[in-house]
Amino acid sequence: MNKALRKAVIAGNWKMNKTRPEAKALIEELKPLVADAGCDVVICVPYTNLETALELTKGTNIGVGAENCHWAKSGAFTGEISADMLAEMGVQYVVIGHSERRQYFGETDVTVNKRVRAALDAGLTVILCVGELLEQREQGVTEEIVGMQTKIALQGVSEKELKKIIIAYEPVWAIGTGKTATADQADEVNGCIRGVIAKLYGKAAADAVTVQYGGSMNAGNAEELLNKEHVDGGLIGGASLKAPDFAAIVKAASR
Ligand SMILES: O=C[C@H](O)COP(=O)(O)O
């Protein structure tokens, strides 16, 4: 019932893929395919593709995001990009806390929280990623892990600011593995996340927050996942690199 009131958001996370000419070709192919989307469409691209993506999507229904940002406004952080730098370019979204950042680049719940804070202060909409490892699922602590990640990431975030947060549940064991969580598993954990939001911010905020699923979502399984009560969209990796596949997921999310 409440699902109909929430915004469905399909976001592509290109990760470290696509040179500028490749990005241009993919965006040009994608534009007509998603022009009549009945959901929000976002592409999160490498920093080197942001300007191209912003230019090519001007006047379209495609939003543009980055894949990370630093928490400081500026300073001696070689190789980093600040939220203000992204906002100044016209970037609207940023992915924060992706499991690949947590796994390979020392991201912790505390640094995720700092980045969330900086992104909100810069006016960006955050796609906040949470998710358990396979070992944690097998140990039966998925709910606790995902709850803890969500709570810490949102420390110092007000109810008003929550409107600029999209939560993406991404079980780490399902990312890039071809192993998708079942629709019921995704729905269950997304529902738990909504429960955490209800405890922190109240029922109205929980009913309104968009909670995506990510992890080997593709044209074949999207519809079943997206039909679930608590699955309000998807964060798409591999399948976002092919325009027809990504467009098929957008179609499945359209209401
Ligand atoms: O951010 C996207 C997720 O990591 C999912 O990636 P995937 O669709 O390639 O499994």
The ligand as an SDF file (V2000), in Angstrom:
LIG
                    3D

 10  9  0  0  0  0  0  0  0  0999 V2000
   26.3980   -1.0190   -7.0100 O   0  0  0  0  0  0  0  0  0  0  0  0
   25.9910   -2.0240   -7.5720 C   0  0  0  0  0  0  0  0  0  0  0  0
   26.1470   -3.3090   -6.9580 C   0  0  0  0  0  0  0  0  0  0  0  0
   27.4180   -3.4900   -6.4530 O   0  0  0  0  0  0  0  0  0  0  0  0
   25.6320   -4.4490   -7.7570 C   0  0  0  0  0  0  0  0  0  0  0  0
   26.5390   -4.8420   -8.7410 O   0  0  0  0  0  0  0  0  0  0  0  0
   26.0990   -6.0160   -9.7480 P   0  0  0  0  0  0  0  0  0  0  0  0
   24.7680   -5.6180  -10.2750 O   0  0  0  0  0  0  0  0  0  0  0  0
   27.1660   -6.0600  -10.7770 O   0  0  0  0  0  0  0  0  0  0  0  0
   26.0210   -7.2640   -8.9220 O   0  0  0  0  0  0  0  0  0  0  0  0
  1  2  2  0
  2  3  1  0
  3  4  1  0
  3  5  1  0
  5  6  1  0
  6  7  1  0
  7  8  2  0
  7  9  1  0
  7 10  1  0
M  END
$$$$
